[in-house]
Amino acid sequence: MKNSAPVAKRKEYYTNYQKEKVLDPYFWLREKENPEVLKHLKNENKFFEKNVKPYKKIATKVFNELKKRIPKADDSVPIKRGDSEYFSRYVQGKQYIQFCKLTGKKIEVLVDFNKLVKKDGYLSTHDISVSPDGKFLAYSVDTTGDEICDIVIMDTSTKRVISHLKKTSGDITWSNIDILFYTTFDGHIRPDKVWRHVLGKKQTKDECIFYEKDQKFFVSAQASGSRKFLIISSGEQVSSYAAYMLLDDKNSKPAIFKKLKNNIEYSIDHGSDGFYIHTNEKALNFKIYKCIENNTTQKNWKLVLAHSDKVHYIHIELTDKFLCVFERSNGLPKARIINIKTNKSYFVKFPDLAYNMSFNTSVFDFKENKIRINYASPISPKSVFDYDLQTKKQVLRKTDKVKNFKPKSYHVEYVFVTGQDKVKIPLCIIYKKGLKKNGLAPTVLYGYGSYGATIGYNFSSSLVSLLDRGFVYAYAGIRGGAELGRKWYEEGKFLKKKNTFKDFISCSEYLIQKKYTSPNHLAARGGSAGGLLVGAVANMRPDLYKVICAHVPFVDVINTMFDDSLPLTQTEYKEWGNPHDKKYYNYMKSYSPYDNVHECAYPCMYITAGLNDQRVTYWEPAKWAQKLRDFNIGDNEILLKVNMGEGHFGKSGRFNSLKEVAEEYSYLIGQLSN
């Protein structure tokens, strides 16, 4: 079977970075328009199909389980705008949502996204937003997977299209009048411009109100909590600054709040008593200040929340009387509520040992002093609460219904694993009660560990199909993420990136030592930068895993980081380092999955790619799969699936995405359960 794998031609091509001449025989696979390349990718898909064919029956069974577990019809919690409420819903048998208006008992379908997608086509709804008065609806859609969106604006009374904005990032911000703000990309899918659009006017008449020239910086825009100002943020990985302007003034121009400082981040919001500033200047885990509206110079800032070594203040939101702080400590998210007048604070309480939580003030009027909380844990389906900040009364608006699922049948452990350098790594472990810890349980370990991102301990109805088959599923909160604060992130980037991989290996060894599983029953799973993680781990410890699942993996690090024509290269220097500096080049090269493939018996490799992916180009996993086959001396297959009409996030549609999950799960079941 291995011998029938597709073989790409080896063409003589040498890279020459830092005066090192290196043969890269598969460099030519980046020629997307070359028929020979497309033919090869199609052959990869045929080989993939051939190898997963033995698991088709179980894939179909798992897909049916996944489909039955979610409601046939489902509504979101409504948001009130003007005299009506607005919500999205899934209708039985349909792949995409309808967006609806509810006035009294009358429901109107404003947009049926099922009618916007071609048969077997792609459609991703990036943003849906109703104007504050409820008169207008704006939505943005991507139809190719390249993340470039059209924004459509319509009258909610007549359903008449008012404006159609093309080639945007999809982000939408409403003023309180007939103005909408949006952002557009440069040639590298970097949001670089903020535009002011007056409803009904042609897009060619729109005014660019902010332009970020620095190719490392991304811009975004949103209304302040008070809805008095438009806040424009511009930032790269470790530096940021903000501008502000009157939200409803058609002639307003943005003013810089505080000049950019290298390696300093800050963001702002505006409330009833002035501006609030969230910054990490002389505060690794951030601190919070406030200042009056008419005097924003730094000497007039007053400290609201001091820096803490143990608490990471991640972002803030404001209501008329309260400051809401989203923070993280001990690896878990918290909601701190501070009374603006008294400065007294309290925390919203959550019941589970490990969980995920987010909150949002923008669904309510500023003066209502309420937040909407989304809450879930690995064994608690998602719930939505409306929480009154003054009375602390919470109203449950919705809990996701999951058929044939009983939370008490499952167990969650939240432990700290000792790493190779004695650090304590958070590890969340989920399994069905009655598990025998005899080293034979099929187990999947998931990790990411980059960009300061954190793993949310959410509920996944899909995961139940693995847990019910005796699987253990675990999440590793490794360095490079920010599970344990900003220092945790700093300790897993630049010249310390290998800590990320070593932490993951330590978590893998813990699962084996504690008899949850054994190498022949263990899979590593990660995507994008998490694909870099599992790719590096496959080279470092191929003996630890039976399967590596690498989704749209960033694996050809050196070639990508030297290619300034690619969308994200320059922005990535603050994460991985600049390879034009030889010390960073040498270090990157020492862990780059593609550059470190070597002769060994590799685990089964289950790799995915998207032809239209602009974040991780398809040729990275395509080249990697070929090189792995060249050096693999074992019998395990190297599989590559290329989504030919999609991008970074795979298939769209409620059921299409479940089919991909079922396909992967069936492979894991087949490989790990023996």
N, C-alpha and C positions, 0 to 999 in steps of 0.2 A: 504494500500500500504506500509505504514511504517512497519507494522507487518510482511510483507513478505521479509524484507531485510535479506541479508545473516547474519548469526550469527556464528562468529568464536568461537571455544571452549575456555573456560576460563580455563587456566592451572595455577596451583599454582606456582608462581615464584616471588621471592622477590629480589629487588635490594638492595644494602647496600652501599650507598654513604654517606660520611661524618657521618657515624654511624647512619644513618636513614634507617630503614628497611621499604621498600615501596613495596606493592603488585603491580606487573605488569602482569596481567593475559594474555596479548597478546604479551608478549615478544617472544614467540615461532614463531611468524609469520616471523621472520628473517631467518628461516630455508628454504632457497631458493630451495634446492634440495628435500625438503619434499613434496611428492605428495599431502599431505593434505593441504599444503599451496597453491600449484598451483591450486588445486581444489577450494579452497576458493576464490582466486583471480579471477578465471573464473566465479564463482558465482556472484562476485561483478560486473563483466562486464555484466552478464545477467540481473542483477537487474538494472544496469545503462541503458541498452538498453530498458528495459520494461518501465522505467520512462521517457525516452526521446522520446519514440515512438509517443506520442501525438503531438510532434513538428516535426515529420519527414517531413511533407509536407512543412512546412515553412523552414526547414533546406535545403531541396532540392531547394526551390525557392531562398534562400539566396546564396547557393553554385553556382547556375547558374548565379546570379547577380555578384558574386565575379569573376567568371570565365570570364564572358563577359567584365568585367571592365578592365581586363588586356589584353595586346596585344596577339593575337594568335601566332605571331612570334615576337621575340625581340632580338636586338643585343646590346652588351655593347659597350662603347666607346673604340676604339682600343688603344693599346700601341705599340709604334714603338721600335723594337729591330733589330739591324742590318739593312738589306735591306728590311725587311718585317714588316707588322703590325699584331698584334695578338688580338683576341677578342673572347668572348663567345657569344653564341646565343641559344635561345629557338626556336625549330622548332614546327610548329603547331601540337598540339595533344600530344606532348611529355612532360614527367615529368621532365627530367633532361637536362642539357645543353650539347651542343657540344662546343669544344674548337677548334678554327680555325686559320689558317694562311692566310693572304692576301698579295700576291705579285703582284703588278700591279693591274690587274682586276681578277686575278685567286685566287679563294678561295679553300683551302684544309681543310678538317676536320681531325685534328690531333687525337682527342679523342672524341668519342661519349659516354658520360657517361650513356646514356640510355641502352647501350649494356653491361654495367658492373654490372648492378643490376639485381638480380633475381626477378621473378614475386612476387609481394607483399613483396619484401625484402626492406632492408634499405640501403641507400647510402648517405653519407654526404661528400661533397668535401671540405676538410679543407683548402687547399692552392693550387694555380696554379701559377707557376712562370716560366718565360722564361729567359734564361741566357742573360747577357748584349749584347752579339754578335748575339743573335737570333739562335744559332746553336742547342740549347738543350731546352727541355721542361721538367719540373718536376711538378708532381701533387701528392697530398696525399688524400687518401680516407679512411673513416671509414665505415665499412659495418655492424656493430652491434649496434651502439649507445653508445659503451663504451669509445669512444674518442681515441682509440688506432688505429693508421693509418699505412698503407703501403704507401711508397713513390715510385713512378715509374718515371724513367728518360728515355727520348727517344730522338732520333735524329730527329730534325724537318724537315730534308730533306728526310730521308728514312723512317721515322716512326718506325725505329728499336729500341727496348727497349735496353738501354745501361746498366741500373742497376735497381734492385728491392730491396728496403730497407724495412725491416719488423719491426713491433712493435716500431714505432716511435710516437712522439707527433704530427707529421704532419707539423711542422714548417720547412720552407725551406729558406736558404740564399745562394746566388750564390757569388763566387769570380768572378774575371774578366778572369780567365782561366778555366781549367777543374777540378775545385774543388767545391763541394757543402758541406755546413755545415747543420747539423740537430741536433735535440735534442731527447732524449729518456726519458721514465718514469722510476721511481723506482716502487716498488710494490703498491704504493699508488697514482697512476696517478699524481705524482709530477715530472715535468721535472727537472732532476738532472744532466744530462750529455750532453755535447756538443761534437759532433763527426765531424771529417774531412773525407770526402769521395772523393776519386779520381775516376772520372768517368771510368766505365768499370771494376773496381776492385771489388772483392767479399766483401760483407759487413763484413765478418770476418776479413778482412785486414784493416778496418777503424780504425782510431786513435781517442781515447778519449782525447780531448785536455783540457777539463775542467770538474771537478766533484765537485758538491756541496754536502757536507756531511750532513749539517744541515737540518733536516727533515722539518723545517718550511720555508725553502727558495726554491723558484722556479727560474729556469734559463731560459734565452732566448738569442738569438743571432741575430744580424743584421749587415749589412754593414753600415759604416759611410756615411754621406752625400757625402764626398769626394771620397768614394769608395777606400780609401787607407787602412783602418783598418777594422777588424772585432771587433765589440763591443759586449762584453758578459755582460749581466746584471743578477744579482742575488738579489732577494729581497723577503721579506715577507710583511706583511700589513703595517708596519711602519718603516722598516729599509731596506736599499738596498746599494749595492756597484757595481762597474763595473771593468771589465778587458778589455784590448785591445791587439791586435796583428796584424801583417801585413796580409792583406787579401789574397794576392797572393803567399806568401812564404810557400811552402809545409813543411818547417821545423820550422816555426815560433811557438813560445810558448806564451801564454797570460801572461801579466804583470798586476798586480793589480794597478789601477789608484790611488786610495786612500783607506786606510784600512776602514773596516766596523766600524761604531759607532752605538751603540744601539739607536733606536728611531730617527735616522737621515737617510733621503733618499737623494740619488743623482743619476743622470744619466749623461752620456756624449755623445757628438757627435763630429765629426771632420770636419772642414771646410778648406777653403783656407788659413786662418791665424792661425790655431792651433785648440786646443780643446775648446769646450764650455761645461760648467758645469751647470746643473739645480739642485738646492739643496734647502732643507728646513732647513738647519743648521742656527739657530738663525733667522729663517724667516718662520713663520707658513704657509704663502701662496706662498712660494718659491721665490727665486731670481736667477739671471743668471750671471755667470762669464765666462771669457775666459782666456786661458793661452797659451804660445807658446808650440809647440810640444815637444821640447827637455828639458823642465823644467816644470814638472807638479806639483811640490810641492805647497801646499796651499798658502804659503806666496807670491808666484808669480802670483796668480790669480788676475785678474782685473775685477772690477764690471762693468757689462753691463746694467743690469736692477735691480733696487733696489726693496726691499720688499714693498708691499702695503697691507694695511688692507682691501681694497675694491676690489682688483683684484687678482685672483687666476691664477698663471702661471702654466699651466698643462703639456705641453710638447713643445719641440723645434724641428725644422727641418732646414737644411742648404742648401743653394745653393752657388755658387761661390762668389756672391756679397751680399747676403742677409741672415739675420737671421729671420726665420718665427716663431712667438710665438703663440701657441694656448692657449688662456686664457679665463677666464670666469668672468663676472661682472654683477651684477643685475640679476643673474640667467641665463644669456644668453651667448653663446660662441662668441668669437671675434678672428679675425686674425690680429695680429700686425706684421707689416713688418718693419724691421730695416736694413738700409744700413750699411754694416759692416765698410766701410771706413769713412763715414761722421757721423755715429751714429744717423742720422735723421730717424724718423719713421712715419708711417702712418697706417691707418686701412682700410681694405677692407670693403666696405659698403654693408649692406644687408637690404632689404626693409620691412620685416614683423615685426609685433609687438612681436611675439613669433616664434622661428624657431630653426632649427638644422643645423649645418655646420661642415664639416671636410675638411682638405686639405692634399695633398700628394705631396711631391717633387720627390719621387723615380721613377715616371713614365717618367720623363725627364732626359736628360743628365745634370750633375752637372753644366756645364757652360751655359746651356740655360737660367738659372734664371727664371724658370717658376714653377707654382704650379697648380695642378688640384684640383678644389674645388667641393665638393658635397654639395648641398644646398636643403633644403626642409622646409616647414612649415606645420602646421596641415591642411591648405587649399591650399598649393602650392605643386604639385607633384614634385618629385625629379628632379633636374637639375644638369648637369655636365658642369662646365666651365673650360677652360684653361686660366690662368691668367698670364700675363707678368708682372713680378715684377718691371721692369725698366720703362716701358711705361704706366703701369696700365691698359693696354688694356685687355679686357676679351672677349673670344670667346665662345659662347654657343655651346657645342658639342652635347648635347642631353637633352630633357625634356621628362620624362615619359608620355606616352599617356594614358589617363584614359577616357574610353567611358562614355558618358552621365554624365559628371561631370563639373559643372560650379562653379569655386571658388567664384564668387560674390554672390552665393546663400547661403553662409555659413558665420558664424561670429565667431571670436576668441576674447576672453577676457583674459587678463593677469593681474591678481590682486594679492595683498598681503593680506592674511588672518591673523587676529590677533589670536595668539595661546593662550593656557591656561596660559602661563607665559609671555604673552604680546609680544612674538617674532612675526615677520612678515614672513609668510610662502608663497612662490610663488605657485600660483594655475593657471593653464592654463585650460580654459573652452571653449569647442567647441560645436556649435549647428547650426541648419539650421535657417536662418532668418525667422521671423514670429513667433518664439516661444513665447507662453504665459506663463509668470512666475506666474503660479497659483498653484504651488506645485504638479502638476500632471505629470510632464514630467518624463518618465523612464530615469534613470541616472546611469552611471557607473563611479566610481572613482577609478583610478589606482594609485598604489604607490609601491615603492621599499624601499629606505631609508636605505641602508647598504653599507659597503665597500667603501664609498666615491664615489659611482657610481652616475651619473647624468642622469636624464630623458631627452631624446632627443625629442624635439617637432617636430617629423617627420610627413610626410604625410602617411596615411594608406588608400589605396583604399578600403580595407575591411570595414573600419569604416563607409564609406558612407552609407552602408546598414542599419546601426543603425541610423545615423543622419537623413536619409530620412524618417525614421519611427518615427521621433519626439524625438529621444534620445538626451540627453546631455552626452557628454563624457569629463571627466576632469582628469588632471594629477596633483598630489600633490607632490610638491618638498620639502618633509619633511626632518627633521634632520636625520643624518646617511648617507645621500647622501652629495654631495659637491656642490649643486646648488649655495650656497652663500659662497663658499670658504671652506678652510680647517677647520675653527672653526665650521662651520655648520656640518661637518662630526664628529668632536670630541665631539660635543654636543649630538650625537645620537648613542653612542657606550658604551661599558663597563658598568659602573654603572649609565649611563645616557640613556640607551637604551629605556626606557619607553617614552622618549621625542618623539621618532619616532612614537609610537602608538598614543600618545596624539595629535601630530600634524595632523595625519591623521583624527582623530576624530574631531578636530577643523575644518578641511576642509569639512568634511561631514556635520557638523552642519551649516557651512556657506552656503552650497548649499541648505540646508533645510530652514534656516532663510531668505535667499534671494528669496525664493519661486521658485527655479528651480525645486525642487522635494520634496518628503516627504519620511519618512522611508519605507512606503509600496511600493515605486517605486525606491528605491536606492539599487545599488549593489556595493560591494567592490571587487576589482580584483587585484591579485598579484601572482607572481610566485617565487619559490625558496626561497631566503631570503624575498622576497615580500609575499610569502606564510606564513612565520612566522608572518609578519606584519598583514595580514588579519586574521590569526588564533588567534593572540593575541587580536585584535580588536573585533573578534566575541565573545570572552570571556568577554571582558571589557564592550562592549556596544551592546549586541545582539539586543537590541530594535531599533537600528539605521538603520538596513539593512533588506531588503527582501531576498537578495541572497549574498552569499560569494563565489567567484570563486577563488580557491586556486590551482595553478598549481605546481606540483612537490614540495610541501611545506616542508620547514625545520621546523618541528613542535615538534619532540621528542628531545628537546634540551639537556636535562640532560643525557639521555642514550647515545646520539651521542657524546657529548663532553667528556664523560668519556671513550669512546671506542677508544683506540689508534690504533686498528687494521683497523679502517676505513680510507679511503684515505686522507681526508682533516682535520682530527681532530686537529692535533697539529698546523697546520697553522692557525686555527681559534681562537687560544687563544688570539691573538692580536686584534681580533675583538669583541669577546664576553666576554673574560676573561677566566682564568684558573679555572675550577670548583674544583680543588684540594685545592684552597684557599677558605675557607668557606664563606667569604663575597661575592665572585663572585658566588659561588654555591647557596647561599640563594637568591641572586638577580635574577639569571637566572631562578631559580625554581619559582620565583614569577611572571614571565611572560611567561614561556614555554607553548605554546598552549596545548600540550598533558597533562601536569601536572596540568593545571588549568581548564580543562573541569569540569563544575559543573552543577547542576540541574537548568535548565532554558529552555525557548522556544528559540531554536536556529533558525537562518535564514535558508533558503534552502542552503545546502552546495553542491557545485559542485567542486569535488576534482579530480585531475589527478595524475598519477604516471607512472614511467617507470621501467619495470622489470630490465633493464640493466643499470639503472642510477647509476653512481658512485659518483655523487655529493650529491644527496639526495636519499638515499636508499629507495626502494619501500615500505619497511615495516613502515617507518614513517607515510606516509598518510594512509596506510592500518590499522595500529593500531589506529590512530586518528579517522578514520571513525567509527570504532567499539565503541570506548569510547564515541564519540559524540552521537551515537544511545543509548548507555546505559543511558545517562543522559538527553537526549532531552525530555522535557515534552510537547512540542508543536507538531503540525501536519506536520511541514515541513520535507521533505525527506533529508536524508544524502546520497549523491551519490558519488561513487568512480569509476573512469575509469582507468584501468591499461593497458598501452600499453605493450603487452607481448613480443614484439620484438624490442623495442626501448629504448632509454635512456632519458637523461635530457631534450632534445630539441624536443621530440615528433616525429611525423611522418616526413619522408623525402619525397621529391618530390614536384613539383610545385602545383599539384592538391590535393594530399593527405593532405598536410598541410592546404589547403583552406577548405577541408571537415571538419577538426577538428574545424577551426574557425567558419564555418557555423553551426556546431552542437552546439557549445557554444552560439553563437548569437541567435539561434532559441530558446534555453532555456531561455535566458535573455528576449527575446521578449515575450515569453509566460508567464513568471513570473511577469514582471514589467509593462506590458502594460494594465493590467486589471484595 
